[in-house]
Amino acid sequence: MDFSAIGQRIRDLRKSLKLSQDELAQGICTQAQISKIEKGDVYPYANTLYLISQKLGVDVNYFFEIGSTPRVDYVNEVSRQLRLTRRHLLYEEMNRIVKLEEDNPLFTQNGRNRQLILWHKGVYEHAVNNNVEKSIELLKSAIDLTHVLDKVWNEREIEVLMSMGAVYVTDNQNEISLKIFLEAKEHLSHLVFISDHSILPRLYYNIARVYTRLKQYDESITYCKNGIKYCLEKDNLFPLAELHYQVSYNLEKLGKYSDSIYYLNKAISIFELIEDKKYMNLLKEKKSSLELHYGDITKADHSKT
C-alpha cells in the first residue's frame, strides 16, 4: 500500500475544495497529523481515513485504490470505456482498447486490473469469433485472478460470472446459463453493499431472457417487474428499457396483446429518453405489427358477436 500516494491525493482534494489543513483536521485529528499524512510520513488509521474521505466527499475505497494501484484514475477511465463498449455492443472498439492496454504494466502487474482485460477478451471472443470454449476459458481465468473464498464473491467477479451465463444463452445452452445466473444471484445476495446499481437489474433481465426461452413466461415477467422496481428505487435507467421490452415480449407470447403494446410503448419512450437508437426502428416496426395483429383480433371478436 503506497500511503504517500494517498497523502498526495488527500492534499490535492483538500486544495481543490480550498480547505486549510486546520479545517480538514477539525473533528478528526490535529493539523500536524494531517500534514504528516499528506507527506506520507505516517500511516492513517482506517477510521481517520474514513472521516477524511467523508469531509472531502469521496468514498473511502477511493483512497485504498489510490494506495494499491498507481494511476488509478487512468485504470478507472479504461474500465469506464470498456463498460460502455459492453453496454452498446461496440465489440471492435472493445478489442481496440484491450489490445492497447493488455501489455501495459498497469494491467499486467495487478491482478484486478489484469482481470478487466481478460474479462473483455472473453466477451469479445464469443461475440465476434463465436468461440464458446475459448471465451469460457478466458472468463474463468479472469475470475481466478482475484477469487479466493468460494463463498465470497465481489461485484466484478459476479459480473464476469454473468458474462459466462450470457455466453451460454447465445449458445442455446439455456439450462446451464440459468444455473449460472441463479448462482450469481445467490452470490449477489450476500453482498452487504452494492456500488453498481445496474448489476442486479441486469442479472434479473438475463434470468428473464432464459425463462422466456424456456417458455416460462410468467416467471420471466416476475423477474422483469422486480428489475423495473429496483431500477425505479435506485433512479437507474439501465436496463429499464430492456426490461419493459422483455415484459412486452412475454405478454405477446401469452396472447395479451393490449398489455404487450403498453409495455412496448414504455420501452420505446425510455430508449428515446436515453437516446439509444440501435433498437428504435426494430421496436417501432414491432409496435406496428402488434397493433395490426391486435386490431385484426379485435375485429374478428366483434364479428362473432
N, C-alpha and C positions, 0 to 999 in steps of 0.2 A: 504494500500500500504506500503510495507516494503522497505523504502528508504535505510536502512543500507545494505540490500541485493544488491540493485542496486549499491551502492557505492563500495561494495566489488568486484562486478563483473567488474566495471569500472577499479578498481585498478588492478585486475588480467589481464584484457585485455591490459591495458597500459604497465604492466611489460612484458607481453609476446611479445609485439611489441618493447620492450626496449626503451620506451619513458619516459622522466622525466615528473614530474608534470608541469614544466615550458613549455615544448614542447607541452604537451596536451592542456595547457591553452591558448597558443598563438592564438590570433584572436578570442577567445571565452570569456574568463573571466580571473581572476587573479589566480596565483598559489595557493594563500591562499584559494580561493573558491574551487578549485579542491581538496585540502587537506581536507576541511570540508565536501565536497560531498562524498569523499571516506570513511570518517569516519562515515558518516550517521548523521553528526551534523546539516546539513541543507538540505532542500528540493530543488533540482534544478528546475529552471523554465523549461517549456516544450521546449522553443527554445534553451536553453542551453543544455539540454539533447539531442536534435536533433543534434546540432553541434558536441557534443562529440561523438555521435554514428557514424556520418559521418567520423570523424577523426579516429575512431577505426575500421571502416569498417564493422559495423553491422547495422541492421535495428533498428530504434528507438523502434519499438514494442517489440524487444527482451528484452529491459530493463523493459518495462511495464509488460511483462510476468514474468520476474525475481522478480519484486516487488510484484506481485499479487499471484504468485504460487511458493511455496517453492520447491526446487529441480526441477525446470522447465526443466533442461536438461534430467532428468530421465523420466519425463512425455512425453517430445518430442520424446525420444527414443522408448517408448512404442507406441506412436502414429505412429511412422515410421514403427515399426514392424507390427502393425495391418494393416497399409496401404498396406504393401507388401503381407500380407495374403489375403487381399481383391483382390488385383491385380492378384495374382497367384492361387486364389481359394483354398487356404490352410485352409479349414474350421476347421479341428481338431486342427491345430496349433493356429488358431484364438481363438478357445474356450479355449485352454490351457492358453493363455495369459490373456483372460478375467477372468477365474477362479482364476488365480494367483493374479490379481490386483483388483478385484471387492470389496474386503474388506479393501484394502489399504487406509489409511486416506487421502493420496494424491488424491484419486479418489472418496472418499465418502464425503469429506468436501468442494469440489469445484464443482460448477455446470457444468462448461465447461468440466472438467475432467470426471465427472460422465457421462456426455453426451457421451463421447467417448466410455465408457463401454456399456451403453445401446444401442447405435447405433450398435455395433458389436454383441451384444446379439441378436438384432433384425435380423441382417443379417444371423447369424448362425441358428436362429430358423426356418427361412424359407428354407435356403439352405440345411440343414441337416434333420430337423424334418418335413419340408413341412407344417408348421403350419402358414398359412397366417394370420389368425386373431390375434394370439399372436405376430407375427412378426410386423404387422402394429401397434399394441398397444404399443410395445416397442419403435418403431421408432417415433411414435407421442410423447411419453413420453420424448424421448431424445430431440426432438425439443423444447418441452415446458420448458425444464430446462433453456434455455437461451433466448428463443424468447420473445420479449417484445412488439414491434410495428408490427402490421400486414403487414405494407407496407415496412418494413425494415428487410431484411434477410442477415445474414452474410454467408461467404463461407461454413462453417461447416454445418449450418442449411440447406443450399441448397443441400449439398452433402447427408445429411440424407433424404431429400425430394426425391432426385434422387434414393436412395435405396428403398424408398417406391414405386416409379414408377416401379423399376426393379422387385419388388415382384409381382406386378400386371401383368407385362409382362409374367413372367414364369407361372402365374396362368391363362394365356389366357384372362385376362380382359383388352383387348387392348385399348378400348376407355377410360377407367379410367386411365390407365398408360399414354396414350398420353396427357390427360388433366393435369396430374401431371407434366410431363416433360415440357410441354409448360408453365406451371406456374413457374417451376424452371428457365426456360429460361428468363421469364419476370423479375423475381427477380434478376437474374444474370446481366441483362442489366442495372440495377440501381446501381450496384457497380462501384464506381469511379476507384477503384484499385483491381485487382485480383492477389493474390500472387501465387496461384497454377494454372499454365497454362495448366494443364491436365483436369481441370473441364469442360471448355466449349466444347472441342472436345469429351470428354466422354459423355456429355449431347447430343451433336449432334448425336453421334453414337447410343445412346439409342433411340432417336427420330426416327432415320433412321430405326432401327430394327422394331419399331412399324409400321411405314409406309410400310415396306416390308410385315409384317404380314397382313396388310390391303390391300395388293396388289396395293399400290400406289408407284410403283417402281421409277418413275421419281422424285417424291417428296423425296423419300429416297436417291436417288443418289445426289440430290441437297444438302441435309444436310451432306452427306458423303464428298462431294467435298469441302464444306465450312469448315468442320472439318479438312480435309487434308491441306487446305490452311492455316488455323490457326496454325496447328502443325508446318508447314514449317516456318511460320513467327516467331514463338516463339522457334525454334530449339528444338521441343519437340517430342520425338519418341513414346510417349504413348498417345492415342491408334492408331497410324498411320497405323500399320499393319491391325488391325481390321477394320478400315475404308476402306482400299483398298479391303479387302475381301468382305465387305458388298456391295461395288460398283460392284465387280465381280459377286456376287450372284444375284444382281438386273439385271445386264446385261444378265446373263444366263436366267433369267425368261422372259426377253424381247426378247430372241432369238438372242441376239447379241454375239455369241459365241467367235468370234475372239477378240473382246474388253474385254469380260469376262476373257479370258485366259491372256490377257495383264495385267489386274489389279490383277489377281490371282498370276502371277509371281512376281509382285511387293510386294504383301503381303508376299509371301514366302521369298523373299530376305530380307525384313525388320525383319521378325521373326528370320531368320538366323543371321542377324546382331546383334540383341539384345539377341541372344542365348536363345530364348524362344522355347522350343522343344515340348510343350504339344500338339500343333495342327499340328506339322510338317508332320507326317505320313498321317494324315487325309487330309491335303491340297495337298500333293503330289499325293495321290490317286485321289482326286478330279480333279487335273490337268490332270492326265492320262485319266480319264473318259471323261472330257470335250474335250480333244484333239481328242480322239477316236470318240466321237459323232460328233464333228465339221468336222473331216475327212470324216465320213460317209455321212454327209450332202453335203459336197463339191463334193464328188464322184457322189452322186445322181444328183446334179445340172449339173455336166459335162455330165452325161449320157443322160440327157434330151436334151442337145444342140448338 
